[in-house]
Structures are given as structure tokens and as C-alpha cells.
Amino acid sequence: MRSFIRRTAPCNRGRFVRRLAKVAAAEGVAFREHERIASLDELEAEQIVIATDGSGRGLLPELDDAVWPARGQVVTTEPVGERLFDCPHYARHGFDYWQQLADGRVVLGGFRDFSILTEMTDEEITTEPVQEALDAFLFELLGYLPQVTHRWAGIFGLTQDLLPLVGRVPSRDGTWIAAGYSGHGNVLGFMCGELVASALQGREDPLLELFAPARLLVSGVIHGEPAAPLSGADVSWGLTPDSGRSVRLWKRGLPHMCVPLGGQLLGV
Ligand SMILES: Cc1cc2nc3c(=O)[nH]c(=O)nc-3n(C[C@H](O)[C@H](O)[C@H](O)COP(=O)(O)OP(=O)(O)OC[C@H]3O[C@@H](n4cnc5c(N)ncnc54)[C@H](O)[C@@H]3O)c2cc1C
């Protein structure tokens, strides 16, 4: 089923983040780009906020087990002559999403479930099965395959209950987290950032309880295990009893999460 949401506001995230950075820089925030922190021990700050969503693997072992990286792939076409979509559209419960830009180009993302296990990764690259699925859907939408001018992938963080982890990291003084938005951090991220900033200044909002990291970190059976990259053997999958509608993933023998399925499963 396809649907559109008239009140949804598409947002150019690149432009938005650049503008935000400019405002922050004017307020005295220092940025260090292209510099990956390998260990929190490198940092001298009294308070550290880990805001890496799904791409911070290796920083804290307990987080590696609570926040799973997931990859989303996207394509953009050359301008399409006709105005076909005047607002953002979604299909298969939001798995696939597209919009037409003001200059006529179509931006389409999704089809992660066509290769669900290979897409549980923080490797920011495009892959054939998902790109082919995107091309095939473009053809279905437009009746022909226009030239695809851009292909890219991005990483986001999934948690078991699909809510982010926001607040103090238990048993680690001065360490905070705001990550794991499960694909919905564009707006939620601002609220969570503000909650953490206020808490750091001694004003703890009761809303923080909703996102308490302890709910997933402390109960995690693998709490404290050293960070290790997942291998194929660590992850397995099976269909849930509502067979064919969702897939349950196990990580290192433990049930981890249930992902609704809209399409064919490939690559597992
Ligand atoms: C294809 C795609 C489509 C999406 N669509 C939507 C949508 O429609 N609506 C929505 O709400 N959300 C969407 N999301 C999710 C949204 O992008 C994220 O929730 C949001 O970007 C989270 O913001 P953030 O600042 O917390 O993390 P990010 O934007 O992921 O930024 C984290 C930063 O931390 C840096 N980092 C990671 N590890 C380290 C390290 N060790 N050292 C230094 N820096 C590090 C990364 O380089 C990155 O710059 C989408 C994501 C993808 C990939």
C-alpha cells in the first residue's frame, strides 16, 4: 500500500545541519571534523555526551549491544519533466519513502528489508541488491528508469524497543548518551539533545525516564563484554509466528528485535 502525508514537511538535512552548525559556532561551539574518537579515554572533558546515533561502535561495550547500526540507502534521479508528487510519499509502512524536489528530481530511499542482515551494519556504502530494488521501484513509479545521478547510504541506530537511549550511562561517571533514534531522530533528536543539555545543567526533566539507558543496558545479558564486531555467525533470523509479516533477529543467541517485512527477503 502507498500513502502520502500532506502535513509532512520535507527538510533538506544537509542545509539544515550546516545552518545549525553556523549558529552553534557563533555561540562558541568548537567542531573537529574528520577526527574519529577511538576511545573515550582520549577525551579530557568532565562530562561527555555520546551522540553518535548508530555509528559509534567501539566507544562503550554495553552500548554496542544496545544500539544496532542499520543502513539506509537512497537514490536521486535527474529532473523528471512532469510534476508527479507534490508531497512526501511512503509505502510498506514507511520502509520505502520518496519525494520530488522543486527542480523535478525524485529522491527515493528504502528496501532495507530486501537484504535485512547485510543492512545491519555501520559500513556507509551502497550495495547491489538494495540499489537494484530502488531502481526497479523507480521504474514502477515513473514507467521508465531515468538517469540516477546520486546513490548513497547513511547509518542510523536501532534499539530493541525502537526508543532512543537518552541520559546518564549507568556506572560511568560523567558519561551521557543521546542515540539510537531508530530512524526517527530528525525531530526527536532535538528534544533529546535539549533534555540532556538541561540535565547536565542540573535540571532533570521527568521525560528523561522514558528514554533511560538503564532499561536496555543493565538488563542486557552481555553487559560488560568487550566490543567486538558482529560476524555472520553472531546474527541469525527467523520468521515470527505471524509468518511472513515480520522477521525476528537473534544476536549471539539472544532474541534481539523484530523487524516488520514488506517485501522479499534476500541475502539471508
Ligand atoms: C537514509 C536515512 C533516512 C532517514 N530518514 C529519516 C526521516 O525521514 N526522519 C527522521 O526523523 N529520521 C530519519 N533518519 C534518521 C536520522 O538521520 C537520525 O536519527 C539523525 O541523523 C540522528 O542525529 P544525530 O545527530 O543523533 O546522529 P547522526 O546524524 O548520525 O550524527 C552522528 C555523528 O557522530 C559521528 N561519529 C560517530 N562515531 C564517532 C566517533 N567515534 N568519533 C567521532 N564522531 C563520531 C558521525 O560521524 C556523525 O557525524 C534517516 C536516516 C537515514 C540513514
The ligand as an SDF file (V2000), in Angstrom:
LIG
                    3D

 53 58  0  0  0  0  0  0  0  0999 V2000
   18.6370    7.0660    4.7730 C   0  0  0  0  0  0  0  0  0  0  0  0
   18.1360    7.6370    6.0700 C   0  0  0  0  0  0  0  0  0  0  0  0
   16.8710    8.2100    6.1250 C   0  0  0  0  0  0  0  0  0  0  0  0
   16.3880    8.7510    7.3130 C   0  0  0  0  0  0  0  0  0  0  0  0
   15.1590    9.3430    7.3160 N   0  0  0  0  0  0  0  0  0  0  0  0
   14.6990    9.9030    8.4520 C   0  0  0  0  0  0  0  0  0  0  0  0
   13.4360   10.5660    8.4780 C   0  0  0  0  0  0  0  0  0  0  0  0
   12.7230   10.6480    7.4710 O   0  0  0  0  0  0  0  0  0  0  0  0
   13.0310   11.1170    9.6400 N   0  0  0  0  0  0  0  0  0  0  0  0
   13.7800   11.0690   10.7820 C   0  0  0  0  0  0  0  0  0  0  0  0
   13.3610   11.5890   11.8080 O   0  0  0  0  0  0  0  0  0  0  0  0
   14.9880   10.4420   10.7780 N   0  0  0  0  0  0  0  0  0  0  0  0
   15.4500    9.8600    9.6530 C   0  0  0  0  0  0  0  0  0  0  0  0
   16.6680    9.2200    9.6600 N   0  0  0  0  0  0  0  0  0  0  0  0
   17.4050    9.1110   10.9280 C   0  0  0  0  0  0  0  0  0  0  0  0
   18.1240   10.4020   11.2450 C   0  0  0  0  0  0  0  0  0  0  0  0
   19.0110   10.7060   10.1990 O   0  0  0  0  0  0  0  0  0  0  0  0
   18.9130   10.2280   12.5600 C   0  0  0  0  0  0  0  0  0  0  0  0
   18.0020    9.8180   13.5690 O   0  0  0  0  0  0  0  0  0  0  0  0
   19.5820   11.5310   12.9630 C   0  0  0  0  0  0  0  0  0  0  0  0
   20.5120   11.9200   11.9830 O   0  0  0  0  0  0  0  0  0  0  0  0
   20.2940   11.3660   14.2920 C   0  0  0  0  0  0  0  0  0  0  0  0
   21.0190   12.5610   14.5210 O   0  0  0  0  0  0  0  0  0  0  0  0
   22.2940   12.5470   15.4460 P   0  0  0  0  0  0  0  0  0  0  0  0
   22.8820   13.8980   15.3620 O   0  0  0  0  0  0  0  0  0  0  0  0
   21.9350   11.9990   16.7760 O   0  0  0  0  0  0  0  0  0  0  0  0
   23.2730   11.4440   14.7860 O   0  0  0  0  0  0  0  0  0  0  0  0
   23.9580   11.4500   13.3420 P   0  0  0  0  0  0  0  0  0  0  0  0
   23.2890   12.4070   12.4340 O   0  0  0  0  0  0  0  0  0  0  0  0
   24.0760   10.0110   12.9340 O   0  0  0  0  0  0  0  0  0  0  0  0
   25.3920   12.0320   13.6740 O   0  0  0  0  0  0  0  0  0  0  0  0
   26.2940   11.2780   14.4620 C   0  0  0  0  0  0  0  0  0  0  0  0
   27.6810   11.8290   14.1870 C   0  0  0  0  0  0  0  0  0  0  0  0
   28.5930   11.1950   15.0670 O   0  0  0  0  0  0  0  0  0  0  0  0
   29.7870   10.9630   14.3370 C   0  0  0  0  0  0  0  0  0  0  0  0
   30.5240    9.8780   14.9900 N   0  0  0  0  0  0  0  0  0  0  0  0
   30.1640    8.5700   15.1220 C   0  0  0  0  0  0  0  0  0  0  0  0
   31.0980    7.8860   15.7830 N   0  0  0  0  0  0  0  0  0  0  0  0
   32.0830    8.7840   16.0750 C   0  0  0  0  0  0  0  0  0  0  0  0
   33.3340    8.6700   16.7340 C   0  0  0  0  0  0  0  0  0  0  0  0
   33.7700    7.5150   17.2530 N   0  0  0  0  0  0  0  0  0  0  0  0
   34.1050    9.7910   16.8400 N   0  0  0  0  0  0  0  0  0  0  0  0
   33.6920   10.9640   16.3450 C   0  0  0  0  0  0  0  0  0  0  0  0
   32.4970   11.1340   15.7080 N   0  0  0  0  0  0  0  0  0  0  0  0
   31.7180   10.0560   15.5760 C   0  0  0  0  0  0  0  0  0  0  0  0
   29.2990   10.5720   12.9470 C   0  0  0  0  0  0  0  0  0  0  0  0
   30.3370   10.7610   12.0010 O   0  0  0  0  0  0  0  0  0  0  0  0
   28.1550   11.5660   12.7560 C   0  0  0  0  0  0  0  0  0  0  0  0
   28.6100   12.7750   12.2110 O   0  0  0  0  0  0  0  0  0  0  0  0
   17.1920    8.6760    8.4740 C   0  0  0  0  0  0  0  0  0  0  0  0
   18.4550    8.0990    8.4270 C   0  0  0  0  0  0  0  0  0  0  0  0
   18.9290    7.5800    7.2480 C   0  0  0  0  0  0  0  0  0  0  0  0
   20.3200    6.9700    7.2050 C   0  0  0  0  0  0  0  0  0  0  0  0
  1  2  1  0
  2  3  1  0
  2 52  2  0
  3  4  2  0
  4  5  1  0
  4 50  1  0
  5  6  2  0
  6  7  1  0
  6 13  1  0
  7  8  2  0
  7  9  1  0
  9 10  1  0
 10 11  2  0
 10 12  1  0
 12 13  2  0
 13 14  1  0
 14 15  1  0
 14 50  1  0
 15 16  1  0
 16 17  1  0
 16 18  1  0
 18 19  1  0
 18 20  1  0
 20 21  1  0
 20 22  1  0
 22 23  1  0
 23 24  1  0
 24 25  2  0
 24 26  1  0
 24 27  1  0
 27 28  1  0
 28 29  2  0
 28 30  1  0
 28 31  1  0
 31 32  1  0
 32 33  1  0
 33 34  1  0
 33 48  1  0
 34 35  1  0
 35 36  1  0
 35 46  1  0
 36 37  1  0
 36 45  1  0
 37 38  2  0
 38 39  1  0
 39 40  1  0
 39 45  2  0
 40 41  1  0
 40 42  2  0
 42 43  1  0
 43 44  2  0
 44 45  1  0
 46 47  1  0
 46 48  1  0
 48 49  1  0
 50 51  2  0
 51 52  1  0
 52 53  1  0
M  END
$$$$
